[in-house]
Amino acid sequence: MAQRDVVVVGASAGGVEAITKLLSPLPADLPACVLVVLHTPPSGVNALATILDRVTALRVVAAQGETPLARGTVIVARPDHHLLVVDDRAILTRGPRENGHRPAVDVLFRSAARALGPRVIGVVLSGALDDGSAGLVSVRNEGGVAVVQDPRDASQPSMPRSAIAAVTPDVVLPVADLPAALMELIGVEVPQSVPGPDHHLLEQEIAVSRMDPEAIDAHQRPGVAAGLSCPDCHGPLFEIDENGYLRYRCRVGHAWSVQSLLAQTDAALEGALWMALRTLEEKSSLAADMGERATQRDQPLAAARFNDQATESRSAAGLIRRMLLERSDDGDGSPAEAAESA
């Protein structure tokens, strides 16, 4: 029989501290490989591997091309690259972003579940919104174990809270207690992997994450047309219901959870409001200037028309300005804020 020997870890805001607390007590001879995804900006410096190398006895490496899944090793994702598990190695890809992120936690979790099934332990730590929830669903569907940091212990509780809502975890503990829990789970013998109910969907989505042209060009898309547009490429989104967990994916592979899609839509709305405000302010200024010129040329009808346009634009701009101020007073009115304060 196989053993549980792969731990996949995902975190976002507040994640460096949580990952450090998770890994620092683990022994150098840990009979498992640990793979870590932390949300980082595309142009960010890959400092996480250096930070972790100072606090853990495990061997820490930044993923490069193909990296074997060696026991006693921590493999850290690079900025602007997804980290995937294929067979018994980790690979990098610059496939489509998921929930606005690359690397994304869901991509790592999903690929590990597909490749290794019951050998996988998925761990969701501190972070905003809900990246990792869909991936944890896949881990459980393929026979793996779901572990989540107690939201009350997380500096940003939304990712752990969303994971708990998406799948009933096997373990929910403060991060300080998770290393001992992992030591009990690692090395346990597990049965032969049995494909889960959404195994075919899992394979399709991993192929898309690897930029497989056959998967991207396939006529049949997973899910049903949602009547919504992808915030990244503005293509149509397809609704995917995975064991009751709802999410979206577009034709070229960008993927969104409900929370992430709402947050991105909210950000787009705010951008549109600022653009409208700028346009109205410019129109008001131009119309007022033309009205003054018309007055100087003794053209009262034209002056009145331009002044009316300036007044209307100022009024509309004032309305939008009040909307933006109200959004700011309400914590920007964003779903992300709502999720963090719920």
N, C-alpha and C positions, 0 to 999 in steps of 0.2 A: 504494500500500500504506500501511497505518497504521504508526505507530511506537509503541514502548514509551514511554509518557509519563505513566503514573500509578504512584506508589509508595505502597503501603498498609503501615503500620507498626503493630505491636502489641507492647505491653509491659505488665508488671505490677511486682512488687517489684523494685527496682533499676533500673527502667526510665527514670527521669529522667536519670540519668547516661549510660545507654546511648543514649537518644534524642539527648541533647546532643552526644555524641561522633559520632553518625551524621550529624547535620545541620550541625554547625559548619563543616566543611571545604567544604560544597557551595557553588557559586558562585551569585550573585544571578540570573544568566541561565540557570539550570538549565532545560533544555527538558522539564520534567515538573512535575506537581503531586504533592505529598506529603500524604497524609492519615494522621493519627496518632490511635490510641486507646491511652490509658493507663488502667488500672483506677483508679477514684477512688470514694470513698464518695459516696452520693447527696447528702449535705449539704455536700460538699467545695467549696472555692473553686477556680474555674477559673484556677489560676495558671500552668499549663504554657505557655500561649501567651505570657505575659509573660516567663517564663524563657527560652523558645526565642528570642524576639525579640531578646534581649540577646546571643545567642551565634552567630546565623546571619545571613548576608547575605540570605537568602530573606525574602520577605514572609510574616509569620505572622499568621493570623487565627483567632479562635475561631469555630466554626461557628455560624451564625445562620439559622434557617429554611432557605432554599435558598442555597447558595454555589456559584458557577461553579468548575469545575476549571481554574483558570488556571495556566499554566506559571510557574515561579519562585515558587510560593505553597505555604505549609504550612497545612493546615486541621486544627485540633485539635478533638477531640470535647469536648462539654460534660458535666459530671457529670449522672448520672441520665438521659442521653439516648443512644440508639444513633445512630451516624453511618453512613449508608448512601450508596452511590453509585447514582444513577438517571440514565441517559443520561450527560450530561456535566456533572452537578452533584451536589453533596453535600447531603443533607437530614438533618434530625433527626427522631427518632421516640421515643416512650416505650413501645415494644412490650415484649413479655415478656422477662424477663431470661434470659441464657444463661450457664450455668456459675455462676449466682449473681451475674452482673455486668450492669450497664447504665451505661456503654457496655461492650460486649463486642467483643473482637477478631474473633471468628468472624463476627459480623453484618457488619462492615465488609468483611472479606475476601470473604465469600460474595457480597455485593451487587456489589462491584467486579468479581469474576470473571464474574457474570451479565451485567453491563452492558457490560464492555469486553474481556473475553476475553484474547487474547494481549497486549494493551497493558499488562497489569498485572504489576507486580513486588511480590510479597508478602514482607515482612520480619518475622521473629519475633525479638524481643529478650528480655532477661532477664525472668523472672517465675516465679511458683509455679504448680504444677499444669499444666494443658494447654490453656487457652483459646488459640485461634489455630491449633491443629493441624487441626481439621475445616475451618476456613476455608482453610488452606493447601492441603488436599486439593482443595477446589473451585477454587482458583486454578490448580493444576496441571491438573486435569481440563478446564478451559476454555482451556488453552493458554498460561497465564501462567508466570512464573518464580518459583521458591521460593528465598528467601535466608534463612539462619538464622545468628544469632550463635553462635560456638563455645561450647558449654556450659562448657568449661573457663575461658572468659574472662568468663562471666556471673556476677554476684553471686548470682543465683538461677537455677540451671541447668535447672530442671524444664521450663519452657515451651520453651526451645530443644531440650532432649533429647526431649521428647514430639513436637515437630514433626519432628525427624529420624527418629523411629520411625514416624511416620504417613506420611511421604512422603520419598522420596529427594531431598534439596534439590539445586538447581543450584549453590549457593554456600554453604559453611560456613566462616566466617572470624571472627577476633577483631573486635570492633566498630570498632577503629581502622583496620582494613583494608577495612571495608565501603564507605565513601564512594568509594574508587577503583574498587571492583567495580561499584557502582551506575553510575558515570560510563561504564563500558564497556557496561553493559546498556541504559541509557537512550538513546533515539534510534534504536535498531536497528529496521530495518523488519521488520514481522511480517505474516504472511498474514491473510486475512480470517478472522474468528472462525467456528469450527465448534463447534456445541453438543457438550458432553461427554456421557458415558454417563448422568450423573445430572442432566441439564439440567432435566427436568421437576420433579424433587425440589427442585432449587435454586430454581426459580420459586415453588414452593409455600411454601418456608420463608421466602423474602424477603417474600412476601405476608403471612405470619403476623407477621413482624417489623414490618411496616408497619401492623399491626392491621387488615388487610383483612377485613371481616366475612364475605365469601364464603369465604375460605380458612379462617377459624376455625370457621365454621358448617358446613363441608363434611362430608358424612356419611363419606366415605372418608378415613381418616387415613394419613399416610405411615408405613411400617414395619408391624411386627406387634406385637400386645399382648405386653408384657414381664412382666406379673404383678408389677409394681413400682409404687410410688406416687411422685408428684412431691413433693419436699421443700417446694416453694413453695406449691402449691395443693392437694396431696394427691389430685389426680386421677390416673387411670391413665397410665402411661408406655408409649410405643411404641418398640420397638427399631428403629433405622435402621442398616443396614450399607452404608456408602458406600465401595465399592472396598476392602473389608476393614477400614475404620475404623469401629468400633462406637460408637454414641452413642444418646441417648434424647431424645424430645420428648413433652410431654403435649398434651392436647387443645387447651388455650388457648395453647400455644406455648412454655412454658418448656422450655429445652433443656439437656441435661447430657451431658458426656463421662463416661466410666467413672471416671476419677480424681476429677473434681469431684463426681460422685454419691456415690462412696465417702466422700469427705471430708465432704460435707454430711450423709450418713447417720451418720457417726461423731460429728459435732457434735450431731446430734439425740439419739443414744444417750447422750452425756455429759449433755445437758440432762435426759433422762429419769432418769438415775441420780441427779443432784442433786435432782430433784423427789421421787424415791422416798426419798432420804435424809432430806429435810426432813419428808416425811409420816411416816416411821417415828420420827424424833426427837420429833415432836409427839405421835404416838400413845403413845410410851413415857412422855413427860412427863405426858400426861393420865391414862394408866392408873395410873402411880405415885401421882399426886395422889388419884385415886379410891380406890386401895388404902389410902392413909393415912387418908382420911376414913372408910372402912369400919371400919378398926381403931379409930378414935376412937369410933365408934358401937357397938363391940362386935359387929361382923358378920364373924366370922372366915372364913366360906365366901366371901363376896363379896370380902373383902380378899385372900384367896389367889388368887381368879380374876383380879382386877385386877393383882396382883403378877406372876402368870404371864404375862399379856399384856404387861406392861412389860418383863419379862425377854426374852420372845421378840422384841419390837420392837427392844430394845437390841442383841440378837444379830444380827438381820437388818441393822440400821443399821451395825453394826461390819463386817459382810461387805461391804456396799456401799462403806463408807469405804475399806476395804483395796483394793477394785477401783479406786476413783478414784485412790488413791495410787500403785498399780502403773501405771496409765495415765500418770500424771504422770512417774514414774520412767523410763518407756519413751518419753518425748517425746510424751506424750498418746496414743500408740498410733495416731495418725491416719495415713491414707494420704498426707496432705500431707507429714508428716514422713518417711515411708518414701520418698516420691518424691524429696525433697530430699537424702536421705542415701544413696540407692542408687548 
